[in-house]
Amino acid sequence: MSGIYGIYRFDGAPVDPLWLARMKAAMAFYGPHGGDCKVEGPVALGYLLLEINPEDAFESQPVQGVRGPVVSAARLDNRTVLLEAFNIPASEAPHVPDGQLVSLAFDRWGEELCSHLQGDWALAAWDARARRLLLARDACGNATLYYYQGQGFIAFAASLKALLALPGVTREPDRLRLAEVLVSWQHDAELTAYKGFRRLVWAHAMTVDADGQTRIARHWSPTGRALLTYRRDEEYVEAFLEHYTRAVESCLRTQKPIAAQLSGGRDSGSVVVLAAQLLASQGRGLTAYTSVPCLPPDGASERELGNEWEMACATAAMAGTNVTHVPIDAANYGVLQGIECLLDGHDGPGHAASNQYWLQAILQAAQSDGAGAVLTGQTGNATVSWDGNGSSLLALLQGHPSVALQLFLHAEPNPWLTLKRQVFKPLLMPGLFAFQRLITPPSKIWRDYSALNPRLAVELDIDGRMRTAKHDPTFTFSPLQDARLFYFQPAFGIGCGIASEMAARHSLASLDPTANLDLLEFLLDRKSTRPNSSHLGISY
């Protein structure tokens, strides 16, 4: 994606051009196709362009709107809705870039524009009359935005590199952030690897006033949604496919070649199948890359190593003849080299860093093949392949008695299993979990899978922080918990942002149809009446 950056001075003085130049140079890889910067009094907004979609050729940012200048790194899924809202005729639509639509949205809705934008986006908008700066990120966190508040100013950028390049800043490691990564618990999602440098959390917006006061509020939440009901299961399938197909189609606007990460699972597999069908209707192809492990450990078979090539091949073959399936053995990428790439691109550690070596190999291959976008299914575990927990008691507590009845009557093959899994287990397990958390220090669990120094853990009170946050280091969920909400905690969106950052280093857009907001809201509204109907009967 494209990148944005800028500074707001609270004393009203013009922004130093040298500061802007240093920020731009540090994140220049975001703008292989140009960009510009606008200074309006105490605020400066910058934009770096990566042309992916046809409309991007007409981007001219910052956009000067009625309220003030706006910059945005945006790939909007609801372009049609916005074009109609702003009375833009179909004949002009191909020449209207997403950045212009974001500016028009700010003019019309002001700080409420976030609820009118769907897709991958991060924005900065200056309200000249109110002398207020707005920073915001999309609901699923695919676009990144960091900020740093110094003495008399606040700076923001899509890349942490731009903020680290500011004169006079101190690069002091934030040990809490590093410790949380090492215990696979990125609880404080706004933290970065450096003290004072913050991440604007996905689905949040920040306003900054002339006196330096900031306010952060969430503009989208997965909770509090109404129950969606259809009369027949087939209607769920039809509606799901309609939403999912539209989500995939919105990621295919680029005229450049399309690539995809393909594993043996349902998430990336379903993305590839739908994308291949849509591209075939346009006479276009799709290149799917699958990581194939180089060497199995001593005495282990390739299957035990997690070699998904065979299953991925079956998916690629089913998807259509327009799919070119490419194995990636990442032989030239060691695990440590992959971690170094992550640290260089993200300026900090990330979860599952050992996967970076093959992810970087796929990005490099896609770039070499001239791709403009790489499709993923990263959020699919919480959306298209989510299979629920099948608890009738949870459904009842959530206020869905008809769903609870269906689960109780049809979930299990015999009455004993029904009582065991639908009654006894939901009633007894929460108490057992609470008792275990009470008597077992979290460190006794996370030490088995963490490299965190125990002395630092004590100094930072990691165990106490986990207890306060009610975090279970075994990642086991009670039958009375809606476990899907785990995926929508602020920290979970960090991975989506990292994927976008690493793709930008290769002049690519990382696009995840399984994180499409319209699709996500449909799936959150929907409650299955059968424990296995969340698979929707589709063999992906």
C-alpha positions in Angstrom: 0.0 0.0 0.0 0.9 3.6 -0.2 2.2 5.4 2.9 1.4 8.6 4.8 3.4 10.8 7.2 3.3 14.2 8.8 3.8 16.5 11.8 1.6 18.9 13.8 3.3 21.7 15.8 1.3 23.0 18.8 3.0 26.4 18.9 1.6 27.4 15.5 5.0 27.7 13.8 5.6 26.2 10.4 7.0 22.6 10.2 10.7 22.4 9.5 11.1 21.0 5.9 14.3 19.2 7.1 12.2 17.0 9.4 9.8 16.2 6.6 12.6 15.3 4.3 14.1 12.9 6.8 10.8 11.2 7.4 10.2 10.8 3.7 13.6 9.4 3.0 13.3 6.9 5.8 10.1 5.4 4.3 10.8 6.0 0.7 10.1 2.4 -0.3 6.4 3.2 0.3 6.4 5.6 -2.7 8.1 4.0 -5.8 5.6 6.0 -7.9 6.0 9.4 -6.4 4.2 11.5 -3.8 4.0 15.0 -2.4 3.8 17.0 0.8 1.7 19.9 1.9 2.4 22.4 4.7 -0.5 24.4 6.0 0.6 26.5 9.0 1.5 24.2 11.9 0.6 21.0 10.1 2.4 19.1 7.3 0.9 16.1 5.6 2.9 13.8 3.3 2.0 11.0 0.9 4.0 8.3 -0.9 2.4 6.5 -3.8 2.4 2.9 -4.7 0.2 2.4 -7.8 -1.8 -0.8 -7.5 -5.3 -0.1 -8.8 -6.2 1.7 -12.0 -7.5 4.7 -10.1 -4.2 5.2 -8.4 -2.7 6.8 -11.5 -4.9 9.8 -10.7 -3.9 10.1 -7.1 -2.7 13.6 -6.2 -2.3 13.8 -2.4 -2.5 15.6 -0.1 -6.1 16.4 -1.2 -7.2 19.9 -0.3 -10.8 19.6 0.9 -13.3 22.1 2.3 -12.3 21.4 5.9 -8.6 21.1 5.1 -6.0 18.8 3.6 -6.3 15.1 3.9 -3.8 12.2 3.2 -4.8 8.6 3.2 -3.3 5.2 2.2 -6.6 3.7 1.1 -7.9 0.7 -0.8 -11.7 1.1 -0.4 -14.1 -1.8 -0.7 -17.2 0.4 -0.8 -16.2 2.7 -3.7 -19.6 2.2 -5.4 -21.5 3.4 -2.3 -19.3 6.4 -1.9 -19.4 7.4 -5.5 -23.2 7.3 -5.3 -23.2 9.3 -2.1 -21.1 12.0 -3.6 -23.1 12.0 -6.9 -20.1 11.1 -9.0 -21.3 9.8 -12.4 -20.2 6.4 -13.7 -18.3 8.0 -16.5 -16.0 9.9 -14.1 -15.6 7.1 -11.6 -12.5 5.5 -13.2 -10.7 8.8 -12.8 -11.6 9.2 -9.1 -9.0 7.7 -6.8 -9.7 6.4 -3.3 -7.8 9.3 -1.7 -10.2 11.8 -3.2 -13.2 9.8 -1.9 -11.7 9.8 1.6 -11.3 13.6 1.4 -14.9 14.0 0.3 -16.0 11.8 3.2 -14.1 14.0 5.6 -15.8 17.1 4.2 -19.2 15.6 4.6 -18.9 13.6 7.8 -16.0 15.1 9.6 -14.6 12.9 12.3 -17.5 10.4 11.8 -16.1 9.4 8.4 -14.5 6.3 9.8 -17.9 4.5 10.0 -18.4 5.3 6.2 -15.2 3.7 5.0 -14.7 0.0 4.3 -11.4 -1.6 3.2 -7.8 -1.1 4.1 -7.0 2.5 5.0 -5.1 4.8 7.3 -5.7 8.5 7.2 -4.7 11.9 8.6 -7.1 14.8 8.2 -6.6 18.4 9.2 -9.6 20.5 10.2 -8.2 24.0 9.7 -11.1 25.8 11.4 -11.0 23.6 14.6 -7.2 23.4 14.4 -7.6 19.7 15.1 -5.8 16.7 13.5 -7.5 13.4 13.0 -5.6 10.1 12.7 -7.5 6.8 12.1 -7.1 3.2 10.9 -9.4 0.7 9.3 -11.5 -1.8 11.2 -9.2 -4.8 10.6 -5.8 -3.1 10.8 -4.4 -3.9 7.4 -3.1 -0.4 7.0 -0.5 0.8 9.6 -0.1 4.1 11.5 2.4 5.0 14.2 2.8 8.2 16.2 5.3 10.0 18.4 4.4 12.9 20.7 7.5 15.0 21.4 8.0 18.4 23.1 5.5 20.7 21.4 4.6 18.4 18.4 3.1 15.1 17.3 4.4 13.2 14.3 2.8 10.2 12.6 3.7 7.8 9.8 2.8 4.5 8.2 6.3 3.3 9.0 8.1 3.5 12.4 11.3 4.3 10.4 10.0 7.7 9.6 9.5 8.6 13.3 12.8 7.1 14.3 14.4 9.4 11.8 13.2 12.6 13.5 16.0 14.7 15.0 16.6 14.4 18.7 14.5 11.3 19.4 15.9 8.6 21.7 15.8 4.9 20.7 15.2 3.3 24.0 13.8 -0.3 23.9 10.4 -0.8 25.5 11.1 -3.9 27.5 7.4 -4.5 28.3 6.6 -4.8 24.6 9.5 -7.1 24.0 8.6 -9.3 26.9 5.0 -9.6 25.8 6.1 -10.7 22.4 8.3 -13.4 24.0 5.4 -14.8 25.9 3.0 -14.7 22.9 0.8 -12.2 24.7 0.8 -8.8 22.9 -1.6 -7.3 25.4 -0.6 -3.7 25.2 -1.3 -3.3 21.5 -0.3 0.4 21.2 3.3 -0.4 22.4 6.1 -0.7 19.9 9.7 -1.8 20.4 10.7 1.7 21.4 9.5 3.8 24.4 7.4 6.7 23.4 6.7 5.5 19.9 3.1 4.3 19.7 0.9 2.3 17.4 -2.6 3.6 16.7 -4.7 0.5 17.3 -6.9 -0.8 14.5 -10.5 0.3 14.5 -9.5 3.4 16.5 -9.3 7.1 15.7 -7.3 9.8 17.5 -7.9 13.5 17.6 -5.2 16.0 18.5 -6.0 19.5 19.6 -3.8 22.6 19.4 -2.9 22.3 23.0 -1.5 18.8 22.5 -4.4 17.0 24.1 -5.3 13.7 22.5 -8.4 11.6 22.5 -8.6 8.0 21.2 -11.9 6.3 20.6 -12.9 3.0 18.9 -15.0 3.5 15.8 -15.9 -0.2 15.2 -16.6 -3.1 17.5 -17.4 -6.8 16.9 -19.8 -7.0 19.8 -23.4 -5.9 20.3 -24.6 -7.3 16.9 -28.1 -8.4 16.1 -29.0 -12.0 15.3 -29.3 -12.7 11.6 -31.7 -15.5 10.8 -32.8 -17.2 7.6 -35.5 -19.9 7.2 -33.2 -22.4 5.4 -29.6 -23.4 5.8 -29.2 -23.0 2.0 -30.0 -19.3 2.4 -27.0 -18.9 4.7 -24.8 -20.6 2.1 -26.1 -18.4 -0.7 -25.7 -15.2 1.4 -22.2 -16.2 2.6 -21.0 -16.9 -1.0 -22.4 -13.6 -2.2 -20.5 -11.7 0.6 -17.3 -13.7 0.2 -17.2 -13.5 -3.6 -17.7 -9.7 -3.3 -14.9 -9.5 -0.8 -12.5 -11.4 -3.1 -13.6 -9.4 -6.1 -12.8 -6.1 -4.3 -9.2 -7.2 -4.0 -8.8 -7.8 -7.8 -9.1 -4.3 -9.0 -5.4 -4.1 -10.0 -4.6 -4.7 -13.6 -1.2 -6.1 -12.5 -0.7 -9.9 -12.0 -2.3 -11.3 -8.9 -0.5 -13.7 -6.6 -1.7 -15.6 -3.5 -0.3 -17.4 -0.6 -1.7 -21.0 -0.6 -1.6 -23.5 2.2 -3.5 -26.7 2.6 -6.2 -25.1 4.7 -9.6 -23.6 4.0 -8.8 -19.9 4.4 -6.2 -19.3 1.7 -7.7 -22.2 -0.3 -11.1 -20.7 -0.5 -9.6 -17.3 -1.5 -7.6 -18.9 -4.3 -10.7 -20.8 -5.6 -12.9 -17.7 -5.7 -10.2 -15.5 -7.1 -9.3 -18.0 -9.8 -13.0 -18.2 -10.9 -13.3 -14.4 -11.0 -10.0 -13.9 -12.9 -10.9 -16.6 -15.4 -14.0 -14.6 -16.4 -11.6 -11.8 -17.2 -9.2 -14.0 -19.1 -6.6 -13.6 -16.4 -4.5 -16.0 -14.4 -3.4 -16.4 -10.8 -0.1 -17.5 -9.4 -0.3 -19.3 -6.1 2.8 -19.9 -3.9 3.1 -22.7 -1.4 5.9 -23.0 1.1 7.5 -26.4 0.9 9.9 -27.3 3.8 13.4 -27.8 2.6 14.5 -30.6 5.0 12.6 -32.6 7.6 14.1 -33.0 11.0 16.0 -36.2 11.7 13.7 -39.2 11.7 10.6 -37.3 10.7 8.6 -37.6 7.6 7.7 -34.6 5.4 4.1 -34.9 6.5 5.1 -34.6 10.2 7.1 -31.5 9.3 3.9 -29.8 8.0 4.4 -30.2 4.3 1.1 -29.0 2.8 2.1 -29.2 -0.9 -0.1 -32.2 -1.7 -3.2 -30.6 -0.3 -2.4 -27.3 -1.8 -1.9 -29.0 -5.2 -5.4 -30.4 -4.9 -6.8 -27.0 -4.2 -4.9 -25.4 -7.1 -6.1 -28.1 -9.5 -9.7 -27.7 -8.4 -9.5 -23.9 -8.7 -9.0 -24.0 -12.4 -6.5 -24.2 -15.2 -5.7 -20.5 -14.9 -3.9 -21.1 -11.6 -0.1 -21.5 -11.8 1.1 -23.3 -8.7 4.6 -22.6 -7.5 6.5 -24.3 -4.7 8.7 -22.1 -2.5 11.4 -24.0 -0.6 13.0 -20.8 0.7 16.4 -22.5 0.4 18.1 -19.1 0.2 16.3 -17.8 3.3 17.4 -19.1 6.7 15.2 -18.7 9.8 17.6 -16.0 11.2 17.6 -14.2 7.9 13.8 -14.1 7.9 13.8 -12.7 11.5 16.3 -10.0 10.4 14.0 -9.1 7.5 11.1 -8.7 9.9 13.2 -6.6 12.3 14.3 -4.4 9.3 10.8 -4.0 7.9 8.8 -3.7 11.1 11.4 -2.2 13.4 10.5 -4.6 16.1 9.8 -8.3 16.8 6.6 -10.0 15.9 4.6 -13.2 16.7 5.6 -16.4 15.0 8.8 -14.8 13.7 10.1 -18.2 12.5 7.6 -18.1 9.7 9.2 -15.0 8.2 11.8 -16.8 6.1 9.2 -18.4 3.9 6.9 -15.4 3.9 9.8 -13.3 2.6 10.6 -15.8 0.0 7.0 -15.7 -1.3 7.0 -11.9 -1.4 10.3 -11.9 -3.2 9.0 -14.4 -5.8 5.8 -12.4 -6.3 7.8 -9.2 -6.8 10.1 -10.9 -9.3 7.0 -12.2 -11.2 5.7 -8.6 -11.5 2.7 -9.1 -9.2 0.8 -6.1 -7.8 -1.0 -7.8 -5.0 -0.6 -10.9 -2.8 -3.9 -12.4 -1.5 -3.9 -14.1 1.9 -6.5 -15.7 4.2 -4.8 -14.5 7.4 -8.0 -13.5 9.2 -10.0 -16.6 8.1 -9.7 -18.4 11.5 -12.0 -15.8 12.9 -14.2 -15.4 9.9 -14.8 -17.8 7.0 -13.5 -21.0 8.7 -14.7 -20.2 12.3 -16.5 -23.3 13.5 -17.8 -21.9 16.9 -17.7 -23.9 20.1 -21.0 -25.7 19.7 -22.2 -24.7 23.2 -26.0 -24.6 23.6 -25.5 -23.0 27.1 -23.4 -20.2 25.6 -26.1 -19.6 22.9 -28.7 -19.4 25.6 -26.7 -16.9 27.7 -26.2 -14.8 24.6 -30.0 -14.6 24.2 -30.5 -17.0 21.4 -32.9 -19.7 22.8 -33.8 -21.2 19.4 -30.1 -21.7 18.5 -29.5 -23.2 21.9 -32.3 -25.7 21.4 -31.0 -26.8 18.0 -27.5 -27.3 19.4 -28.8 -29.3 22.3 -31.0 -31.5 20.2 -28.6 -32.1 17.2 -25.1 -31.5 18.4 -24.2 -34.9 19.7 -24.8 -38.5 18.6 -26.3 -39.8 21.9 -27.9 -38.5 25.1 -24.8 -39.1 27.3 -22.5 -37.0 25.1 -25.2 -34.3 24.9 -25.3 -34.1 28.7 -21.6 -34.3 29.0 -20.7 -31.7 26.4 -23.7 -29.4 26.5 -24.5 -29.4 30.2 -21.8 -30.8 32.6 -18.7 -29.4 30.8 -20.0 -25.8 30.3 -21.1 -25.7 34.0 -17.9 -27.2 35.5 -15.1 -26.0 33.3 -15.3 -22.2 34.1 -14.8 -23.0 37.8 -12.0 -25.4 37.1 -10.3 -22.8 34.9 -10.7 -20.2 37.6 -9.2 -22.5 40.3 -6.3 -23.5 38.1 -5.5 -19.8 37.4 -5.7 -19.2 41.2 -3.2 -21.9 42.2 -0.9 -21.9 39.1 1.5 -19.0 38.4 1.2 -18.1 34.7 5.0 -18.3 34.5 4.9 -22.1 35.2 3.1 -22.4 31.9 4.6 -19.8 29.6 8.2 -20.7 30.6 7.7 -23.9 28.5 7.3 -22.0 25.3 9.0 -18.7 26.0 12.6 -17.4 25.8 11.9 -14.5 28.3 14.4 -14.1 31.0 12.5 -15.0 34.3 14.2 -12.1 36.2 12.9 -9.6 33.6 9.5 -11.2 33.9 9.5 -10.7 37.7 10.7 -7.1 37.3 7.9 -6.3 34.8 5.4 -8.3 36.8 4.3 -10.3 33.8 2.4 -12.8 35.9 0.5 -10.0 37.7 -0.3 -8.3 34.4 -1.7 -11.6 33.0 -3.9 -12.2 36.1 -5.2 -8.6 36.0 -6.1 -9.0 32.3 -7.5 -12.5 33.0 -5.1 -14.0 30.3 -4.8 -17.7 30.2 -1.3 -18.6 28.9 -2.5 -22.0 27.8 -4.9 -20.3 25.4 -7.7 -22.6 26.5 -11.2 -21.2 26.3 -14.1 -22.0 28.5 -17.3 -23.4 26.8 -19.0 -20.3 28.1 -16.6 -17.9 26.4 -17.2 -16.6 22.9 -13.7 -17.5 21.8 -13.9 -15.7 18.5 -13.7 -12.4 20.3 -10.1 -13.3 21.1 -9.3 -12.6 17.4 -10.7 -9.1 17.7 -8.6 -8.0 20.6 -6.5 -5.0 19.8 -3.3 -7.0 19.7 -4.5 -9.5 17.1 -4.5 -6.9 14.4 -0.8 -6.3 14.8 -0.1 -9.2 12.5 -2.2 -7.8 9.7 -0.2 -4.6 9.9 3.1 -6.4 9.8 2.0 -8.2 6.6 1.2 -4.9 5.0 4.6 -3.4 6.1 6.6 -6.4 4.7 4.7 -6.3 1.4 5.4 -2.6 1.1 9.1 -3.4 1.2 8.6 -5.4 -2.0 6.3 -2.8 -3.7 3.3 -5.1 -3.2 -0.1 -4.8 -1.6 -1.0 -7.6 0.9 -4.8 -8.1 0.6 -6.9 -10.3 2.8 -10.5 -10.9 1.6 -11.2 -12.8 4.8 -10.9 -9.5 6.7 -13.4 -7.7 4.5 -15.6 -5.6 6.8 -18.9 -6.3 5.1 -18.2 -10.0 5.1 -17.0 -9.8 8.7 -20.2 -8.1 9.9 -22.3 -10.7 8.1 -20.5 -13.5 9.8 -20.7 -11.8 13.2 -24.5 -11.3 12.8 -25.0 -14.9 11.7 -25.6 -17.7 14.3 -25.5 -21.3 13.1 -28.3 -23.6 14.2 -26.1 -26.6 13.7 -22.6 -27.2 15.1 -21.1 -28.1 11.7 -23.0 -25.7 9.4 -20.4 -23.0 9.8 -18.4 -25.0 7.3 -21.3 -24.1 4.9 -21.0 -27.4 3.1 -18.3 -26.1 0.9 -15.2 -28.3 0.2 -12.3 -25.9 0.1 
